[in-house]
Amino acid sequence: MRTSLLKSALLASAMLAFPIAAHAQDKEAEPPADALSPDDPSLQSVSTSEASISSTEAQLSVLQAQIEALQAQVDDMKKVQAKNAPSWKGAPQFADADEGWSFKVRGRMMLDTAYQSTPDNLNSRDFGFNSRIRRIRIGVEGSLPGNFGYKAEVDYANSSVGFGDVVLSWNPNKGPLTLTAGNQESLDGMEQMTSSRWSSFIERAQVNDAFGNTRRLGMTVGYKSKDNLFRIDGGLFVAHSIDSSLDNRGWIGAARATYTPFVGSGFVHLGLNYQHREFQANNGSTALTAGTGSPSAGQLVRYRARPFLQTTSQRFVDTGNFAAKGDDIFGAEAYGVFGPLHFGGEAQYAKVRSYRAGDVLAGQDQFASVSQVVSDGNPSFWGGHFEIGYFLTGETRGYKNGLWDRTKVLKPMGKGGSGAFQILGRVDYLNMNSSKLQRGCTNNFNTGVCTPLSATSGFGKGGSQTGYLLGVTWIPNDYVRFLLNYIHTEVEGGPFAGTVKPGSTSTVNKRSYSTDAVALRAQFDF
């Protein structure tokens, strides 16, 4: 607007000067009545008029140059404004592609409400109706010059503060290799590594809860093929997440490989994952270290899982604490996605390196309490799930870089549609029974004397749990989801079997019971 006014003013000034010059030219063109001498004042007047015309033309040229320079400045300002204007990807994203900078705020909120029936003879306070803020997460992500990237998330939930991804990554020359350092998933299976925003059901498969799959501090190196169909990552982690722990002995070495070939109109995801975990130190006879996200408390390990919800703190399958040096976890992944249909599952197997009867420890290797349960050999546990899902409204499940990703709604609410609707079913099995642990004993690590476990105590360690889950997911738009789950849980054995079925003549590890739950999650992210 200001530029237009300036242009108009300059042109008006030029137009006012033009009639004066033209009038002078008309006078010059009149034929002289008499011959004039060179010194005649009339000739001197003509020369002055010609000089005035030349001066006016010069001024017009200067003014035109000034107008063009001002217009160029305006055009440059418009380009800068357009370059710096934020784009919208769920939240404002600022980017300077020429320099390699970008910045975006990210976050999510998940509210869970559930009702779970109470197995006989258990405390009803641990079950029934409950609500929980599962996650409130806020963070930032973006890129830095030199092909660096960053992400940092803080998690506020249930009066405690934790951390999500807090990482710095580097992709040299935008090539096939990427280095990532910081708080990140320790290369677990697909469902654990996939963001909780895209989980099929309200909670991930129970094997992730049982084996303590989570984020830890570490560094990974990733390779991807040129077509991005094959990916392999390897990493080294300390045995805890972001906390104040100074344990220097616990560590995890991990690797994961995926291959995603196209098959007909869809694709297949195939994956393998592995973790070698060395448990933390015992700290001598002082308090055991138990870092955030640690797979053990010192060299006491415990494998257990909730009944598919976190609105209860009870675990129907639980090995209890026993002494071990570490474990190895092997996993396999297989899924297919064909239009609105997806199906497949995962499994993991854990082999524990246990202490044995007769072992003796001293100094910093000693437990705080010298008597601990040990197994009769190296126990193993495993679990897996199979699921199938179908979008009634024609969408296809989002997938990116070997993980589930955001589903793009075809007809979102607010744009004349009703959103996406998906139906799902899953069978999820976890076997925490091990005869080697159930035949264990309580070892005195000062003397090596080991006292056998009682039959009730031994058979109560572990148990198996099977979940039959049905789900309906409504996605009104790309950033809002509602998940309704029905969960039927079958339990055999475990620490509560004797309490729930006190009159049974079967051994504790053969007693069965069940529970049912209905749960609703409301979530949004940006």
Secondary structure, DSSP 8 states (H G I E B T S, - for coil): -HHHHHHHHHHHHHHHHHHHHHHHHHHHHS--SS---TT-HHHHHHHHHHHHHHHHHHHHHHHHHHHHHHHHHHHHHHHHHHHHS-EESSSEEEEETTTTEEEEEEEEEEEEEEEE---TTS-GGGSEEEEEEEEEEEEEEEEETTTEEEEEEEEEETTEEEEEEEEEEE-GGG-SEEEEEEEEE-S--HHHHS-GGG-SSSS--HHHHHTT--EEEEEEEEEE-TTSSEEEEEEEEESS-SSS----S-EEEEEEEEE--EETTEEEEEEEEEEEEE-----TTS-----TT-SSBTTEE--EE-SS-SS----SEE---EEEEEEEEEEEEEEEEETTEEEEEEEEEEEEEE--TT----GGGS-SSSEEEE-SS--EEEEEEEEEEEETTS---EEETTEEE----SS-TTTT---EEEEEEEEEEEE---HHHHT-EEEETTT--EEE--HHHHHTSB-EEEEEEEEEEEEEETTEEEEEEEEEEEEESSTTHHHHSTT--S-GGG-EEEEEEEEEEEEEE-
